[in-house]
Amino acid sequence: MPVNAVYRVEYNRPIARDVFLMRLSGPTDPFVAPGQFVNIHIDGFYLRRPLSVCEVLEDGILLIYKVMGRGTARMAMYAAGTQLDLLAGLGNGFTVSRAKGKKVVLTGGGCGVPPLYDIAKRLAKQDKAPAVVLGFNNIEDAFYKREFEALGCQVHIATMDGTLGTEGTVIPVLETLDYDYYCTCGPQPMLAAVHALGVQKGASGQLSFEARMGCGFGACYGCSCKTITGSKRICKEGPILFSEEVTFS
């Protein structure tokens, strides 16, 4: 059940170019599945900023965000001890049981990488560390390779300019892997390509969608998207949708 709560910044540090890792102490009960998100109130801004949770800890959460505009630039200035107002435990999260008994691959692009870490952690605890494919623009943007490897995951990197790993998108890497289930998060063109490849391979999966959100809990319908069964709100019925209900037409 989503809650409105105050969290405390424990640290807020850069881990790649314009990418920050923020640890917050506060309630963890609202988070019941990997891939859920929070909506953060930033001083001086009317709309909150939605951020996927990277990891749920015993006494708080880890967030990874990229500085994209004035709001996230303000976030990057928050020091340890800052109190933040969060709507926490939003969205449906990944259904981990769907991956049971499958050959799983996790695919993330840029800011779509963080929510995959917690599901990788849960699968690794079941002695089923998934393969991981991470896509970035270049080596300066890359992060969390070592953290996934520490879970026992085989990690593949793709960068658009070839400065790290395979040159190009994540798709050529995925084409070489043997899997029958995937979880993916990233920009919509990447999701569409991963979905199309999954159809070719006979693989099913779950896709985490990114969207601009007004409220973050389904009241404004501003983040609705089309599925084969009708419109769904990314913030409420999502951000995770099953491959069998997704349409990119």
Buried (B, 14 or more C-beta within 10 A) or exposed (E): EBEEBEBBBBEBEEEBBBBBBBBBBBBBEBBEBBBBBBBBBBEEBEBBBBBBBBBBEEEBBBBBBBBEEEBBEBBBEBEEEBEBBBBBBBBBBBBBEBBEEBBBBBBBBBBBBBBBBBBBBBBBEEEBBBBBBBBBBEBBBBBBBEBBEEBEBEBBBBBEEEBBBBEBBBBEBBEEBEBBBBBBBBBEEBBBBBBEBBEEBEBBBBBBBBBEBBBBBBEEEBBBBEBEEEEBBBBBBBBBBEBEEBEEE
